[in-house]
Amino acid sequence: MELSTVIKFLKSIAKNNNREWFEKNKPKYLEAKLTFENFLEALHKELVIFDESLAALNPRKQGFRIYRDVRFSKDKRPYKVNMGAGFSEHGKMDQEPGYYIHIEPGKSFIAGGLYMPDVKNLSKIRQEIDYSTDTFLKILYDKKFKKLFPALGDFDKLKTAPKGYPKDHPHIDLLKHKSFIVSHYFDDQEVTDKKFPKKAAEVAKTLKPLNDFLKAAMA
């Protein structure tokens, strides 16, 4: 499923992010949305081959809205300049590990893990990392995993030791994380290739052990 239509539309809306242009070009958006949903269907078929927990999902419903919530934002642009979707056992990665696909010209990526777990789940994950550090490190330093995902995202990492853990804990750097996310980027040529669903799924398969670790920790 080729995503060239999606890339083309997103480039246009990045330059014309206003309601008047959007309404005038609504057919182009609907065409891009349909293409993206077709892609999600193709991607889902590849994902369930190695992750059966996603089997009950309707892939065409996993995409996120293009409309931005601008109520509390200084950025009042009404539309996102990307199309994204989340796949996890019960939906779109709300407090459960999964796979996120993000299509944006020059900035497309696939990510996995868990974004901003609540206090209860974060505590469980930190405890499991503390108890099973070797298992966690084996996942992160697996040769293929490390090549695709060099490090956990540190965008919301604590600057000090989390409550209950000493500053000199041997793995305090891992315990400071508040999210457990890894990402792999693709260029536009890769994204618009007809084999992209399979390629994206192969990358997702590599991060499945991280999702499995986080699921077990939260159980």
C-alpha positions in Angstrom: 0.0 0.0 0.0 1.7 3.1 -1.2 1.6 6.2 0.9 2.6 8.8 -1.6 -0.9 10.4 -1.6 -0.6 10.8 2.2 2.9 12.4 2.0 1.7 14.8 -0.7 -1.4 15.9 1.3 0.6 16.4 4.5 3.1 18.6 2.7 0.2 20.7 1.4 -1.5 21.0 4.8 1.8 22.0 6.4 1.9 25.0 4.1 -1.9 25.7 4.3 -2.9 25.0 7.9 -6.2 26.8 8.0 -9.9 25.8 7.9 -10.6 27.6 4.6 -8.0 25.7 2.7 -8.9 22.4 4.4 -12.6 22.7 3.6 -11.8 23.6 0.0 -9.5 20.6 -0.3 -11.6 18.2 1.7 -11.7 15.6 -1.1 -7.8 15.5 -1.0 -7.9 14.9 2.7 -10.5 12.1 2.4 -8.4 10.4 -0.3 -5.3 10.6 1.9 -7.3 9.3 4.9 -8.6 6.3 2.9 -5.1 5.6 1.7 -3.8 5.7 5.3 -6.6 3.4 6.5 -5.8 0.9 3.7 -2.2 1.0 4.8 -3.2 0.4 8.4 -5.1 -2.7 7.3 -2.1 -4.0 5.4 0.2 -3.2 8.4 -2.2 -5.0 10.8 -2.1 -8.2 8.7 1.7 -8.2 9.2 1.6 -7.3 12.9 -0.8 -10.1 13.9 1.6 -12.7 12.4 3.9 -12.2 15.4 1.6 -10.5 17.9 -1.8 -12.3 18.2 -3.0 -9.9 21.0 -3.8 -7.4 18.2 -6.1 -9.8 16.3 -9.4 -8.4 17.5 -8.6 -4.8 16.5 -10.2 -3.1 13.6 -7.1 -1.6 11.9 -9.2 1.1 10.1 -10.3 2.5 13.5 -6.8 2.8 15.0 -5.8 6.1 13.4 -5.8 9.3 15.4 -7.8 12.4 14.4 -6.2 15.0 12.2 -7.9 17.8 14.1 -5.7 19.3 16.9 -7.0 20.2 20.3 -5.9 23.8 20.5 -7.8 24.8 23.7 -4.7 24.9 25.9 -2.0 25.4 23.3 -0.3 28.5 22.1 -0.1 26.9 18.7 -3.5 27.5 17.2 -3.0 25.6 13.9 -6.2 23.6 13.6 -4.7 20.5 11.9 -1.9 18.0 12.6 0.8 17.8 9.9 1.0 14.0 10.4 -1.1 10.9 10.3 -0.6 8.4 13.2 -2.1 5.3 14.6 -1.7 3.1 17.7 -2.0 -0.7 18.0 -2.3 -2.3 21.4 -4.3 -5.2 22.7 -7.4 -3.1 23.7 -7.0 -0.1 21.4 -4.7 2.8 20.9 -1.9 2.3 23.5 -3.9 3.9 26.4 -1.9 2.6 29.4 -0.8 -0.5 27.6 2.3 -1.2 25.5 2.0 -1.3 21.8 3.1 0.0 18.4 2.7 3.5 17.1 3.1 4.4 13.4 3.7 8.1 12.5 3.7 9.4 8.9 5.0 12.9 8.4 7.1 14.1 5.5 10.8 13.7 6.4 9.9 12.6 10.0 8.1 9.3 9.7 8.8 6.7 12.4 7.5 3.6 14.2 7.7 3.5 18.0 6.8 1.0 20.7 6.7 0.6 24.4 4.7 2.6 26.9 4.1 6.4 26.9 3.7 8.1 30.3 2.3 5.2 32.4 0.2 6.2 35.4 1.8 6.2 38.9 0.7 2.6 39.6 2.0 1.2 36.4 5.2 3.2 36.5 5.9 1.9 40.0 5.4 -1.7 38.7 7.7 -1.2 35.7 10.5 0.3 37.8 10.2 -2.5 40.3 10.4 -5.1 37.5 13.5 -3.4 36.0 15.0 -3.4 39.5 14.2 -7.1 40.0 15.0 -8.3 36.5 17.6 -5.9 35.3 19.5 -8.5 33.4 16.4 -9.5 31.4 15.7 -5.8 30.6 19.2 -5.1 29.5 19.3 -8.2 27.4 16.3 -6.8 25.4 17.8 -3.3 25.1 21.3 -4.6 24.1 20.2 -7.3 21.7 22.2 -6.7 18.5 19.3 -6.2 16.2 17.3 -4.2 18.7 20.2 -1.9 19.4 20.8 -1.3 15.7 17.2 -0.2 15.2 16.6 1.4 18.6 19.8 2.9 20.0 18.3 4.1 23.2 15.1 4.7 25.2 13.6 8.1 24.6 14.6 10.5 27.4 12.2 13.3 26.7 10.5 13.1 30.2 13.3 11.5 32.2 13.8 12.5 35.9 16.8 14.5 36.8 17.0 12.9 40.3 16.5 9.4 41.6 12.8 8.3 41.8 11.3 8.0 45.2 12.3 4.7 46.9 15.5 4.2 45.0 19.0 5.3 46.1 20.9 7.8 44.0 23.8 5.3 43.7 21.6 2.4 42.4 23.7 0.7 39.7 20.9 1.2 37.2 19.5 4.5 38.4 19.7 5.8 34.8 17.0 3.3 33.7 14.8 3.9 36.7 14.7 7.6 36.0 12.6 7.1 32.9 8.9 8.0 33.2 8.1 6.6 29.7 9.6 3.5 28.0 9.6 4.4 24.4 11.9 3.5 21.5 11.6 4.8 17.9 13.0 4.1 14.5 12.8 6.6 11.6 12.1 6.1 7.9 12.8 8.4 5.0 10.0 9.3 2.5 11.4 6.9 -0.1 11.0 4.0 2.3 7.5 5.2 3.4 6.2 5.4 -0.2 7.5 2.0 -1.2 4.8 -0.6 -1.7 6.6 -2.9 0.7 6.5 -0.5 3.5 3.8 -2.4 5.6 6.0 -5.4 5.7 9.2 -3.4 6.5 7.4 -1.4 9.2 6.1 -4.7 10.7 9.6 -6.2 10.7 10.8 -3.3 12.8 7.9 -3.6 15.1 8.6 -7.3 15.6 12.1 -6.4 16.9 10.6 -4.3 19.6 8.0 -6.8 20.7 10.2 -8.2 23.6 10.2 -4.7 25.1 6.4 -4.7 25.0 6.2 -8.2 26.5 8.5 -7.1 29.3 6.3 -4.1 30.1 3.1 -6.1 29.9 4.4 -8.7 32.3 5.6 -6.0 34.7 2.1 -4.4 34.7 0.2 -7.7 35.1 
